[in-house]
Amino acid sequence: MNYPEAPLKEIFPACHHLVGPEKWEQLAGELTRAGQGANLPAIIRAQGASLILPPYLPELAELEAATWACRGEQGKLADRPEAKILNPSLRILNCSWRNLATVLSPGERPESAPTPGSETLLVWLGPRSGRVRVQPATDDDLLALKITAEKLPIGPTALKHGVAVANLHRVVEQARNKGLILAPEPLLLRDPDNFIPQGKAFERFLKPRVFTLQWHITQACDLNCKHCYDRSSRQTMSLEQAFYVLEQLESFCAARRVRGKVTFTGGNPLLYPHFNTLYLEAVKRGFPVSILGNPTSRQRLEELVAIQAPTFYQVSLEGLPEHNDFVRQDGYFDRVLEFLPILKELGIFSQVMLTLTRDNMAQVLPLGEILRDRADLFTFNRLSAVGEGARLLMPDPADYQAFLREYMAETVNNPVLGLKDNLINIIRDQEGRKPFGGCTGFGCGAAFNFLTLLSDGELHACRKFPSFIGNIYQEGLNDAYDSPAGRRYRAGSAGCRDCKLLPACGGCQAVIYSSGLDPARDRDPYCFYAQAPGLPG
C-alpha cells in the first residue's frame, strides 16, 4: 500500500499513541525496508509478538487506514446518482476484535476496551456532514447493502424470505439516512412559490419520498353508512385493468423517484372478486399494501397473511355502540370489537377511524378509552358533508377547537389516540412544539403525495369530496397528476399562502368544499390560528 505524503502518525494516530515513540520508529523502519507494496497492518502483524504490541493493533491499523482512505472520496459524493448505489467511500471491515472504534481517538479514555469476538465495521464518509463515520454494522445495514449492491427486487425478495415489503423498504431507507446508500433526490416537490418554509422544522414537508395510491377497488359494500361519500354505481375494473393500474403506479414512481404504497379500500375491498390475486401482484411489485375495510373472518385474513400481512388494517367506528350502530349497522360495534383481537393475534397492525360530526364529537374520548388496549391506533377525520354525509351535521367551529385541545391533552394519557387533523398543528405551534405531518404526512396531500383511484378509473385529489383530475385509462397517472386540476388541488388555498404552518397544514379541502367555500381561495372555516392571513396577530 502506497501511503500519501502525510506522516504515518497522521494516518494512524491511535496506533501511534498506543505503541509509543520507540516502537513506532521500529515499525516505520520495517515498513521502509519492506519497500513497495508493503502496508503497516501487515508489518504490525509480523512484529507484534517481538515488540509485545496489543493483539488487536493490526486490525486497528486496518481501520485507521480505511478512515484515511475515506477522506479522499469527497469528490465522488458531489453529484447525486441516477439510481440507488452504495456510498463510494464505504469500507466494510470484518474484524476479529470488538469495540475497535472506541480506541480511534488517541488520548480519550475508551468506553470499553477491544475484546476478542467477531464484528463487522462500516467506515464511510457522510455525504451531508463530510465527516468519516465508523459504526458496527447491524443486520439491517447489511441487508440494505446487499439489496442495493445486488439490485435485488424488493417484492420477490420479500416473498422469498417471508419478510414484509415495508420492512425491506424501511431498512434501505434507514441506510440512506445514514449515508451508507446514495439515492437520487425525489421529484415530487411543493411549488416553491406557494410553499415557503419558515424554519427548518417545515422543510421536511416539501419533498416526500413516498407516494400513496388510495385505491377504491370496488363500490360493493356490505354496509349502508349514513355518511357515505359516494354510493354511485361505478364499473368494477377487470383484473387486466387492475394490473395496468399497477404498471402505471410503477412508471409514475420511477419517473418521480419515489416509493409507492397501495391502500386498498372500497366499498369493501375484500368483495372485489380478484382481490387475493391483485393483492399478491401488488406485493410482487414491491408496494407495501394496507387495507381500509370492514371486519372479516379469521380465515379470510389468514389467506392474506399467507401472502403477506398488510401494513395495517383499518376499520371504522362512529362513536359509542348506540350511535355507531345507528350510523353504520346494527351490531357493527360488537363486530369490530370481536375483530380487533384477531388482527392482534395475526400480528396485523390495527387502526380504527372515526368520522367526526356534531353528534359524535363528545363520544371520541370515551371511545378511545374502550379502544385503549384493543387497537394499535385510533384517529378521526372531520366530516365532509358530501354524498350521504350532507344529511349529517358538522360541529360548531368553537366547540371543535375546544374539543381539539381536550383531545391533545388526553393523548398524553391514552397511547392509542393518534394525530391526523392538520389543524392540530395550530395547538402544537402555540405550545412551542414542532409541527407534525397532518393528514397525509405532508399536510393536505391532495394530489401531492396522495391520490384516490375509483373503480372506474377516475382519479381524484381526495376521496372525501369531488376532486376529479383525470382518468387513469385515458390520461394515465403521470399526465393526470400534472394536469391543471392536479396542480390546482396541489396548490391548496390561496387563503393559506402566507401562513407559516402551510407546509404541514393547509386545512382540509374537503371541509372547505362541503362548507360551500372554494378550496382554491378560502381557508378552512375551522382554522383558529391567530397568525393566519386576515386574522389579528
FIVO-955036 format. One record per residue (C-alpha): residue number from 1; x, y, z; residue in three letters. Coordinates in Angstrom, 3 decimals, m for minus. Layout:
BEGIN
  resi         X         Y         Z  resn
   NUM         X         Y         Z   ala
...
***
This chain:
BEGIN
  resi         X         Y         Z  resn
     1     0.000     0.000     0.000   met
     2     1.411     3.381    m1.015   asn
     3     0.742     5.928     1.675   tyr
     4     0.433     9.630     0.803   pro
     5     2.962    12.257     1.709   glu
     6     1.364    12.731     5.136   ala
     7     3.392    11.364     8.070   pro
     8     2.370     7.886     9.165   leu
     9     1.344     9.105    12.599   lys
    10    m1.302    11.334    10.953   glu
    11    m2.752     8.328     9.141   ile
    12    m2.516     6.049    12.191   phe
    13    m2.854     8.360    15.230   pro
    14    m4.424     5.774    17.549   ala
    15    m1.792     3.147    16.705   cys
    16     0.970     5.724    17.178   his
    17    m0.439     6.663    20.567   his
    18    m0.745     3.051    21.743   leu
    19     2.680     1.901    20.533   val
    20     4.807     4.769    21.817   gly
    21     7.660     6.617    20.047   pro
    22    10.384     3.961    20.281   glu
    23     8.402     1.024    18.955   lys
    24     6.766     3.268    16.366   trp
    25    10.171     4.126    14.911   glu
    26    10.956     0.411    14.624   gln
    27     7.697    m0.239    12.799   leu
    28     8.254     2.710    10.450   ala
    29    11.751     1.434     9.703   gly
    30    10.438    m2.063     8.903   glu
    31     7.873    m0.519     6.599   leu
    32    10.598     1.397     4.727   thr
    33    12.768    m1.690     4.386   arg
    34     9.837    m3.757     3.109   ala
    35     9.536    m1.372     0.178   gly
    36     6.844    m1.022    m2.499   gln
    37     3.541    m2.749    m1.760   gly
    38     4.106    m3.119     1.980   ala
    39     1.454    m1.937     4.434   asn
    40     1.601    m1.052     8.080   leu
    41    m1.076    m3.520     9.288   pro
    42     0.969    m6.401     7.840   ala
    43     4.163    m5.051     9.455   ile
    44     2.403    m4.760    12.818   ile
    45     1.066    m8.294    12.464   arg
    46     4.577    m9.612    11.727   ala
    47     6.280    m7.664    14.528   gln
    48     3.512    m7.845    17.115   gly
    49     4.911   m10.685    19.188   ala
    50     8.510    m9.459    19.295   ser
    51     7.525    m5.889    20.140   leu
    52     4.811    m7.014    22.595   ile
    53     2.103    m4.992    20.843   leu
    54    m1.609    m5.128    21.690   pro
    55    m3.034    m8.133    19.804   pro
    56    m5.798    m6.052    18.249   tyr
    57    m3.350    m3.474    16.821   leu
    58    m3.177    m4.912    13.248   pro
    59    m6.923    m4.613    12.856   glu
    60    m6.918    m1.158    14.428   leu
    61    m4.332    m0.147    11.820   ala
    62    m6.582    m1.500     9.047   glu
    63    m9.438     0.543    10.471   leu
    64    m7.354     3.725    10.560   glu
    65    m6.155     3.106     7.005   ala
    66    m9.793     2.798     5.929   ala
    67   m10.793     6.024     7.675   thr
    68    m7.911     7.847     5.992   trp
    69    m8.848     6.477     2.578   ala
    70   m12.438     7.666     3.096   cys
    71   m11.302    11.247     3.417   arg
    72   m10.115    11.181    m0.183   gly
    73   m13.548    10.215    m1.542   glu
    74   m15.246    13.592    m1.120   gln
    75   m15.269    14.291    m4.840   gly
    76   m17.182    11.097    m5.584   lys
    77   m20.087    12.253    m3.407   leu
    78   m20.602    15.599    m5.107   ala
    79   m23.229    14.529    m7.642   asp
    80   m26.476    12.722    m6.881   arg
    81   m26.704     9.341    m8.639   pro
    82   m29.482     8.417   m11.058   glu
    83   m30.283     5.269    m9.059   ala
    84   m29.594     3.913    m5.575   lys
    85   m25.929     2.974    m5.158   ile
    86   m23.586     2.158    m2.294   leu
    87   m21.685     5.139    m0.945   asn
    88   m18.410     5.018    m2.983   pro
    89   m16.395     5.754     0.168   ser
    90   m17.821     2.770     2.061   leu
    91   m15.358     0.259     3.521   arg
    92   m16.545    m2.949     5.176   ile
    93   m14.117    m4.492     7.673   leu
    94   m14.700    m7.949     9.091   asn
    95   m12.880    m7.841    12.410   cys
    96   m11.981   m10.496    14.963   ser
    97   m11.979    m7.871    17.718   trp
    98   m14.966    m5.958    19.044   arg
    99   m15.042    m2.293    20.142   asn
   100   m12.137    m1.230    17.919   leu
   101   m13.939     2.003    17.099   ala
   102   m13.803     3.045    20.755   thr
   103    m9.999     3.499    20.641   val
   104    m9.856     5.562    17.455   leu
   105    m9.455     8.858    19.335   ser
   106    m5.990     8.902    20.944   pro
   107    m5.818    10.423    24.398   gly
   108    m9.506     9.774    25.140   glu
   109   m10.444     7.102    27.641   arg
   110   m12.366     4.461    25.670   pro
   111   m15.791     3.445    26.892   glu
   112   m14.766    m0.210    26.586   ser
   113   m11.525    m1.886    25.577   ala
   114   m11.335    m4.110    22.493   pro
   115   m12.243    m7.721    23.248   thr
   116   m11.991   m10.887    21.115   pro
   117   m15.109   m11.513    19.053   gly
   118   m16.308   m11.017    15.512   ser
   119   m17.634    m7.626    14.474   glu
   120   m18.280    m6.026    11.102   thr
   121   m17.368    m2.355    10.957   leu
   122   m18.648     0.113     8.398   leu
   123   m16.447     3.081     7.518   val
   124   m17.821     5.793     5.262   trp
   125   m17.836     9.490     4.527   leu
   126   m21.114    11.138     5.461   gly
   127   m22.485    12.778     2.283   pro
   128   m24.030    15.673     4.204   arg
   129   m21.554    16.171     7.035   ser
   130   m18.391    15.398     5.070   gly
   131   m17.087    13.545     8.139   arg
   132   m15.821     9.995     8.361   val
   133   m18.192     7.738    10.295   arg
   134   m17.365     4.382    11.858   val
   135   m20.071     2.110    13.232   gln
   136   m20.624    m1.589    13.846   pro
   137   m22.881    m2.936    11.116   ala
   138   m26.367    m4.016    12.114   thr
   139   m28.192    m6.848    10.391   asp
   140   m30.447    m4.231     8.825   asp
   141   m27.419    m2.325     7.488   asp
   142   m26.005    m5.432     5.837   leu
   143   m29.383    m6.370     4.388   leu
   144   m29.807    m2.894     2.890   ala
   145   m26.299    m3.003     1.400   leu
   146   m26.973    m6.417    m0.139   lys
   147   m30.295    m5.290    m1.636   ile
   148   m28.665    m2.220    m3.136   thr
   149   m25.412    m3.791    m4.320   ala
   150   m27.123    m6.776    m5.952   glu
   151   m30.127    m4.736    m7.174   lys
   152   m32.493    m7.228    m5.581   leu
   153   m36.176    m6.556    m6.390   pro
   154   m37.980    m5.742    m3.146   ile
   155   m41.215    m7.618    m3.810   gly
   156   m39.850   m11.021    m4.886   pro
   157   m37.127   m10.832    m2.229   thr
   158   m39.699   m10.179     0.489   ala
   159   m41.921   m13.039    m0.677   leu
   160   m38.992   m15.447    m0.996   lys
   161   m37.743   m14.841     2.543   his
   162   m41.094   m14.216     4.243   gly
   163   m40.231   m10.613     5.077   val
   164   m42.624    m7.684     4.872   ala
   165   m42.135    m5.451     1.831   val
   166   m42.444    m2.430     4.108   ala
   167   m39.618    m3.722     6.295   asn
   168   m37.258    m4.068     3.335   leu
   169   m38.073    m0.540     2.216   his
   170   m37.524     0.600     5.800   arg
   171   m34.021    m0.862     6.136   val
   172   m32.963     0.603     2.787   val
   173   m34.354     3.996     3.786   glu
   174   m32.549     3.864     7.136   gln
   175   m29.292     3.085     5.350   ala
   176   m29.928     6.031     3.034   arg
   177   m30.499     8.287     6.035   asn
   178   m27.152     7.182     7.452   lys
   179   m25.433     7.905     4.143   gly
   180   m24.474     4.261     3.513   leu
   181   m26.582     4.379     0.375   ile
   182   m26.843     7.297    m2.020   leu
   183   m30.125     7.865    m3.840   ala
   184   m31.459    10.379    m6.341   pro
   185   m33.491    13.238    m4.960   glu
   186   m37.272    12.735    m5.257   pro
   187   m39.033    14.763    m7.899   leu
   188   m42.304    15.268    m6.034   leu
   189   m41.832    18.836    m4.875   leu
   190   m44.050    21.512    m3.416   arg
   191   m44.219    24.624    m5.564   asp
   192   m41.543    26.900    m4.036   pro
   193   m43.588    29.967    m4.966   asp
   194   m46.526    28.769    m2.846   asn
   195   m44.901    26.761    m0.052   phe
   196   m42.172    28.730     1.677   ile
   197   m40.857    27.002     4.797   pro
   198   m40.366    29.361     7.712   gln
   199   m37.700    27.459     9.574   gly
   200   m36.057    24.044     9.213   lys
   201   m38.897    22.293    11.022   ala
   202   m41.071    22.833     7.930   phe
   203   m38.529    21.945     5.234   glu
   204   m39.170    18.207     5.538   arg
   205   m42.752    18.676     4.322   phe
   206   m41.702    19.884     0.873   leu
   207   m40.265    16.708    m0.655   lys
   208   m41.914    13.330     0.029   pro
   209   m40.141    10.078    m0.746   arg
   210   m43.347     8.039    m0.747   val
   211   m46.480     8.330    m2.885   phe
   212   m49.720     6.651    m1.770   thr
   213   m52.490     5.476    m4.047   leu
   214   m55.747     5.036    m2.170   gln
   215   m57.455     2.535    m4.426   trp
   216   m61.226     2.135    m4.189   his
   217   m61.154    m1.173    m5.970   ile
   218   m64.918    m1.723    m5.799   thr
   219   m68.099     0.106    m4.895   gln
   220   m69.604    m3.108    m3.489   ala
   221   m70.153    m2.908     0.256   cys
   222   m71.939    m4.908     2.934   asp
   223   m72.848    m1.743     4.866   leu
   224   m75.087     1.252     4.194   asn
   225   m73.472     4.014     6.260   cys
   226   m75.317     7.282     6.728   lys
   227   m72.211     9.384     5.982   his
   228   m71.017     7.518     2.872   cys
   229   m69.309     9.897     0.443   tyr
   230   m70.253     8.051    m2.726   asp
   231   m72.891     5.422    m3.411   arg
   232   m72.856     5.959    m7.158   ser
   233   m72.847     2.958    m9.443   ser
   234   m69.399     2.544   m10.968   arg
   235   m67.981    m0.113   m13.213   gln
   236   m65.791    m2.695   m11.477   thr
   237   m62.375    m2.908   m13.119   met
   238   m61.216    m6.175   m14.593   ser
   239   m58.103    m7.904   m13.313   leu
   240   m56.332    m6.909   m16.524   glu
   241   m57.218    m3.274   m15.881   gln
   242   m56.068    m3.589   m12.261   ala
   243   m52.674    m4.897   m13.404   phe
   244   m52.482    m1.925   m15.761   tyr
   245   m53.003     0.363   m12.760   val
   246   m50.032    m1.252   m11.017   leu
   247   m47.922    m0.697   m14.144   glu
   248   m48.983     2.954   m14.148   gln
   249   m48.046     3.310   m10.494   leu
   250   m44.645     1.700   m11.111   glu
   251   m43.978     4.050   m14.009   ser
   252   m45.097     7.102   m12.043   phe
   253   m42.933     6.264    m9.016   cys
   254   m39.894     5.564   m11.186   ala
   255   m40.300     8.877   m13.027   ala
   256   m40.752    10.807    m9.772   arg
   257   m38.043     8.857    m7.912   arg
   258   m40.325     7.896    m5.045   val
   259   m41.560     4.672    m3.472   arg
   260   m45.173     3.710    m3.967   gly
   261   m47.705     2.451    m1.459   lys
   262   m51.128     0.976    m2.124   val
   263   m54.078     1.266     0.218   thr
   264   m56.942    m0.958    m0.893   phe
   265   m60.416     0.215     0.023   thr
   266   m63.908     0.488    m1.454   gly
   267   m66.728    m0.119    m0.741   gly
   268   m65.395    m3.200     0.915   asn
   269   m62.204    m4.131    m0.957   pro
   270   m62.439    m7.792     0.056   leu
   271   m65.605    m8.060    m2.047   leu
   272   m63.587    m7.442    m5.221   tyr
   273   m63.698   m10.837    m6.983   pro
   274   m59.955   m10.995    m7.762   his
   275   m58.713    m9.397    m4.561   phe
   276   m56.180   m12.062    m3.489   asn
   277   m54.631   m12.177    m6.955   thr
   278   m54.354    m8.392    m7.107   leu
   279   m53.037    m8.224    m3.542   tyr
   280   m50.271   m10.709    m4.396   leu
   281   m49.373    m8.827    m7.562   glu
   282   m49.047    m5.535    m5.668   ala
   283   m46.680    m7.181    m3.193   val
   284   m44.654    m8.761    m6.025   lys
   285   m44.131    m5.312    m7.484   arg
   286   m42.723    m4.082    m4.176   gly
   287   m45.655    m1.994    m2.971   phe
   288   m46.466    m2.087     0.751   pro
   289   m50.187    m2.772     0.947   val
   290   m52.766    m1.715     3.528   ser
   291   m56.500    m2.286     3.785   ile
   292   m59.315     0.082     4.722   leu
   293   m62.287    m2.203     5.063   gly
   294   m64.830    m3.938     7.247   asn
   295   m64.389    m6.782     9.716   pro
   296   m63.911   m10.136     8.036   thr
   297   m63.355   m13.738     9.083   ser
   298   m60.166   m15.100    10.540   arg
   299   m59.900   m17.479     7.596   gln
   300   m60.055   m14.582     5.134   arg
   301   m57.302   m12.750     6.981   leu
   302   m55.159   m15.877     7.096   glu
   303   m55.369   m16.092     3.307   glu
   304   m53.837   m12.634     3.081   leu
   305   m51.246   m13.274     5.778   val
   306   m50.168   m16.368     3.829   ala
   307   m49.244   m13.965     1.037   ile
   308   m48.048   m11.184     3.328   gln
   309   m49.668    m9.383     6.227   ala
   310   m50.952    m5.932     5.305   pro
   311   m49.014    m2.998     6.707   thr
   312   m52.185    m2.135     8.604   phe
   313   m55.871    m2.981     8.536   tyr
   314   m58.260    m0.127     9.272   gln
   315   m61.885    m0.402    10.322   val
   316   m64.260     2.372    11.328   ser
   317   m66.354     3.178    14.365   leu
   318   m68.532     6.267    14.597   glu
   319   m68.865     6.545    18.362   gly
   320   m70.258     4.504    21.225   leu
   321   m72.427     1.432    20.437   pro
   322   m75.836     3.031    20.013   glu
   323   m74.679     5.925    17.839   his
   324   m72.228     3.821    15.856   asn
   325   m74.818     1.193    15.005   asp
   326   m77.289     3.919    14.019   phe
   327   m74.751     5.303    11.508   val
   328   m73.332     2.017    10.233   arg
   329   m75.385    m1.109    11.002   gln
   330   m76.984    m2.868    13.948   asp
   331   m74.414    m4.961    15.752   gly
   332   m71.471    m3.393    13.924   tyr
   333   m69.818    m2.044    17.062   phe
   334   m69.592    m5.535    18.538   asp
   335   m68.348    m6.917    15.211   arg
   336   m65.416    m4.516    15.299   val
   337   m64.554    m5.297    18.923   leu
   338   m64.603    m9.015    18.115   glu
   339   m62.437    m8.412    15.033   phe
   340   m59.646    m6.392    16.643   leu
   341   m58.266    m9.305    18.748   pro
   342   m57.986   m11.401    15.569   ile
   343   m55.804    m8.728    13.983   leu
   344   m53.614    m8.688    17.072   lys
   345   m53.289   m12.486    17.134   glu
   346   m52.219   m12.499    13.480   leu
   347   m49.696    m9.694    14.022   gly
   348   m51.542    m7.134    11.889   ile
   349   m51.351    m3.500    12.970   phe
   350   m54.911    m2.351    13.681   ser
   351   m56.321     1.115    13.121   gln
   352   m59.753     2.479    13.933   val
   353   m61.040     5.584    12.163   met
   354   m63.946     7.838    13.141   leu
   355   m65.693    10.445    11.010   thr
   356   m66.283    13.322    13.396   leu
   357   m69.679    15.069    13.391   thr
   358   m71.575    17.307    15.768   arg
   359   m73.387    14.268    17.152   asp
   360   m70.384    12.077    17.983   asn
   361   m67.675    14.586    18.953   met
   362   m68.337    14.055    22.676   ala
   363   m68.010    10.285    22.184   gln
   364   m64.468    10.333    20.758   val
   365   m62.537    10.253    24.028   leu
   366   m64.835     7.673    25.701   pro
   367   m64.422     5.516    22.602   leu
   368   m60.673     5.993    22.886   gly
   369   m60.837     4.526    26.383   glu
   370   m62.652     1.458    25.064   ile
   371   m60.019     1.047    22.341   leu
   372   m57.036     1.731    24.633   arg
   373   m55.912    m1.907    24.848   asp
   374   m57.790    m3.222    21.816   arg
   375   m56.435    m1.243    18.847   ala
   376   m52.972    m0.041    17.907   asp
   377   m54.174     3.364    16.695   leu
   378   m57.375     5.402    16.848   phe
   379   m57.777     8.586    14.806   thr
   380   m60.538    10.752    13.376   phe
   381   m61.329    12.887    10.359   asn
   382   m63.849    15.706    10.285   arg
   383   m66.996    15.016     8.307   leu
   384   m67.050    16.150     4.721   ser
   385   m70.726    16.879     4.174   ala
   386   m70.992    15.462     0.654   val
   387   m72.888    12.457    m0.636   gly
   388   m74.910    10.823     2.116   glu
   389   m72.845    12.844     4.611   gly
   390   m74.647    16.023     3.564   ala
   391   m77.509    14.965     5.832   arg
   392   m75.270    14.968     8.924   leu
   393   m74.212    17.995    10.943   leu
   394   m70.683    19.312    11.161   met
   395   m69.508    20.537    14.582   pro
   396   m69.543    24.177    15.618   asp
   397   m66.045    25.647    14.988   pro
   398   m65.679    26.991    18.553   ala
   399   m66.766    23.665    20.018   asp
   400   m64.364    21.871    17.729   tyr
   401   m61.432    23.990    18.858   gln
   402   m62.258    23.195    22.492   ala
   403   m62.525    19.516    21.607   phe
   404   m59.136    19.530    19.864   leu
   405   m57.469    20.976    22.944   arg
   406   m59.099    18.373    25.159   glu
   407   m58.106    15.622    22.729   tyr
   408   m54.488    16.787    22.628   met
   409   m54.309    16.830    26.417   ala
   410   m55.661    13.295    26.549   glu
   411   m53.072    11.934    24.084   thr
   412   m50.584    12.103    26.950   val
   413   m52.685     9.635    28.938   asn
   414   m54.001     7.341    26.214   asn
   415   m51.393     5.991    23.744   pro
   416   m53.991     4.716    21.266   val
   417   m55.014     8.285    20.354   leu
   418   m53.329     9.319    17.126   gly
   419   m52.844    12.680    15.387   leu
   420   m54.336    13.264    11.946   lys
   421   m56.264    16.525    11.559   asp
   422   m53.995    19.217    10.106   asn
   423   m55.361    21.854    12.481   leu
   424   m53.677    20.081    15.407   ile
   425   m50.562    21.886    14.187   asn
   426   m52.051    25.127    15.483   ile
   427   m52.055    23.803    19.033   ile
   428   m48.567    22.357    18.647   arg
   429   m47.312    25.727    17.428   asp
   430   m48.957    27.527    20.328   gln
   431   m47.245    25.098    22.708   glu
   432   m43.863    25.650    21.070   gly
   433   m43.735    22.113    19.676   arg
   434   m42.558    21.001    16.243   lys
   435   m45.169    20.525    13.520   pro
   436   m46.347    17.042    12.601   phe
   437   m47.323    15.789     9.163   gly
   438   m51.082    16.049     9.467   gly
   439   m53.494    14.109     7.281   cys
   440   m51.061    12.539     4.776   thr
   441   m47.731    13.211     6.462   gly
   442   m47.353    16.353     4.325   phe
   443   m50.278    18.449     5.468   gly
   444   m53.066    18.367     2.926   cys
   445   m51.502    15.921     0.493   gly
   446   m54.328    16.091    m2.036   ala
   447   m52.803    15.474    m5.495   ala
   448   m49.324    15.793    m3.940   phe
   449   m48.121    12.666    m2.155   asn
   450   m51.558    11.085    m2.357   phe
   451   m54.232    10.331    m4.951   leu
   452   m57.519     8.448    m4.937   thr
   453   m58.395     5.981    m7.688   leu
   454   m62.006     4.879    m8.117   leu
   455   m63.154     1.561    m9.517   ser
   456   m63.984     3.006   m12.964   asp
   457   m60.545     4.604   m13.363   gly
   458   m61.400     8.116   m12.155   glu
   459   m58.558     9.825   m10.287   leu
   460   m59.408    12.336    m7.559   his
   461   m57.205    14.543    m5.420   ala
   462   m59.129    13.365    m2.336   cys
   463   m61.924    10.842    m1.837   arg
   464   m63.816    12.999     0.622   lys
   465   m65.089    15.461    m1.976   phe
   466   m65.470    15.624    m5.781   pro
   467   m61.948    16.484    m6.955   ser
   468   m61.573    14.890   m10.376   phe
   469   m58.184    15.287   m12.070   ile
   470   m58.383    12.667   m14.828   gly
   471   m58.919     9.029   m15.693   asn
   472   m56.068     6.546   m15.384   ile
   473   m57.220     4.658   m18.512   tyr
   474   m57.370     7.784   m20.642   gln
   475   m54.704    10.256   m19.440   glu
   476   m52.584     7.851   m17.411   gly
   477   m51.338     8.549   m13.903   leu
   478   m48.430    10.806   m14.891   asn
   479   m50.471    13.146   m17.090   asp
   480   m53.411    13.266   m14.683   ala
   481   m51.050    14.193   m11.843   tyr
   482   m49.594    17.035   m13.941   asp
   483   m52.993    18.252   m15.175   ser
   484   m54.228    21.778   m14.402   pro
   485   m56.740    20.278   m11.963   ala
   486   m53.985    18.314   m10.235   gly
   487   m51.851    21.435    m9.884   arg
   488   m54.828    23.408    m8.559   arg
   489   m55.596    20.940    m5.752   tyr
   490   m51.888    20.544    m5.014   arg
   491   m51.549    24.308    m4.535   ala
   492   m54.243    24.338    m1.860   gly
   493   m55.960    27.523    m0.758   ser
   494   m54.646    30.960    m1.625   ala
   495   m56.069    31.999     1.734   gly
   496   m53.341    29.955     3.465   cys
   497   m50.495    31.119     1.265   arg
   498   m48.779    33.403     3.804   asp
   499   m49.336    31.139     6.827   cys
   500   m46.171    29.663     8.287   lys
   501   m47.995    26.401     9.055   leu
   502   m48.926    25.805     5.396   leu
   503   m46.309    23.130     4.549   pro
   504   m47.613    20.938     7.394   ala
   505   m51.248    22.019     7.308   cys
   506   m53.345    23.693     4.634   gly
   507   m56.541    22.829     6.471   gly
   508   m58.906    20.319     4.872   cys
   509   m60.003    20.986     1.289   gln
   510   m62.910    18.558     1.676   ala
   511   m64.265    20.500     4.656   val
   512   m63.793    23.790     2.777   ile
   513   m65.724    22.411    m0.189   tyr
   514   m68.536    20.873     1.827   ser
   515   m68.940    24.179     3.714   ser
   516   m69.859    25.873     0.442   gly
   517   m66.463    27.558     0.071   leu
   518   m63.791    27.412    m2.633   asp
   519   m60.800    25.151    m1.793   pro
   520   m58.625    27.211    m4.149   ala
   521   m59.342    30.521    m2.379   arg
   522   m60.812    30.053     1.075   asp
   523   m59.270    28.899     4.317   arg
   524   m60.611    26.005     6.313   asp
   525   m63.579    27.524     8.222   pro
   526   m62.388    25.715    11.369   tyr
   527   m58.940    27.343    11.361   cys
   528   m58.246    29.213    14.592   phe
   529   m54.618    30.135    14.039   tyr
   530   m54.060    33.677    15.330   ala
   531   m51.259    34.338    12.825   gln
   532   m53.206    33.153     9.791   ala
   533   m53.740    35.697     6.975   pro
   534   m56.540    38.116     7.677   gly
   535   m56.592    37.428    11.407   leu
   536   m55.175    39.620    14.152   pro
   537   m51.721    38.502    15.273   gly
***
